Amino acid sequence: MDSIKMKNELQKRLAHPERKFEYDRKKDQLRIEYIETGKGITISLPGIIAKWQEQREKAIDEIVYYVEEGLRAMETDAEISGKEKNIFPVIRSTSFPIKSNEGQSFIYDDHTAETRIYYALDLGNTYRLIDQALIEKEKWDEKHIKETALFNVRSLSTELKTDVVAGNTFFFLNKNDGYDASRILNDSFLKEMQKKIKGTMAVAVPHQDVLIIADIENDTGFDILAQMTMSFFAAGRVPITALSFIYEDGELEPIFILGKNKPKDRNK
C-alpha cells in the first residue's frame, strides 16, 4: 500500500457531494473539507499506511470513522452553555497547532516541555476543541472554561489494569473515552498512586487513549518502559510523546531513557 493507493481508497470511502479533496504530495497529506464552508480535516498518510501494514482494513475503517465524526462535529453549531459537564481537557504534543484551520486560536495551557493542555467540548462520539471564537460568541470566561474542565476530569474513572514485568509494576488506564491521557491532570489520583509506589514513579502518555504509570524498582524497568512507550506512541491514533516523565513532589519531569541505563534528566 503506497500513498496514492491509500489516498484513492480514502477518497472513495469519504466521497460526498458537499466535500472536496486536496492532496499535498510534498507533505504526503490528504485534506477533506466542505466546499461551502472550507472547514475540514487534514490527515497524514504515512501514519495510516504504517498502521495498515499491521491492521489492514481495520486501520482504514478507524480513520474513516474518526474523519466522518470530526466533519460532522464541524457542521454542528456547538454551544457551551448548559453543557458544562461536557467540557474536558485533552493532552496534545507541543507540535500540535495552536490555531484552527480557520485561523481561530485554541484555548490552551503549557503543561510540560513535551505536552500542552487543550480544552474540548464533548459532542458524544467526538469533541470540538474550544477556541476563542466559541467562548466570545457565548461570552464565557476562559479561566472558567479551564477550571470546569479540570474539575470534570477528576470525575472520570481511574480504574487500572496491572502487569508485572521483571520485578517492575506497570499500571494502564485505557477506557477509550478520548480522555485517558487527560487523567494525568488529576493531581489527587497521581498523589494516591505515589503512595503505592515502592520504587521510582514514572508516568507516560504516548497517545490520547492510554495513561501508563510505572513503579520502577530496577534498571531493567526503565528499559521496559521506554520500549513500551515507543510502541504505544507508534500505534496511537493521536500520538502525544514517546518520552516518559518522572513524577515527584507533584511535578512531572520529562526523561530520556538510555538502554541499560537509568534515565538522564534532559536539563542536565
Buried (B, 14 or more C-beta within 10 A) or exposed (E): BEBEEBBEBBBEEBEEEEBEBEBEEEEBBBBBBBEEEEBBBBBEBEBBBBBBEEEEEEBBEBBBEBBBBBBEBBEEEBEBEEEBEBBBBBBBBBEBEEEBBEEBEBBBEEBBBBBBBBBBBBBEEBBBBBBBEBBEEEEBEEEEBBEBBBEBBEEBEBEBEEEEEEEBBBBBBBBEEBBBBBBBBBEEBBEEBBEEBEBBBBBBBBBBBBBBBBBBBBBBBBBBBBEBBBEBBBBBBBBBBBBBBBBEEEEBBBBEBEEEEBBEEEEE
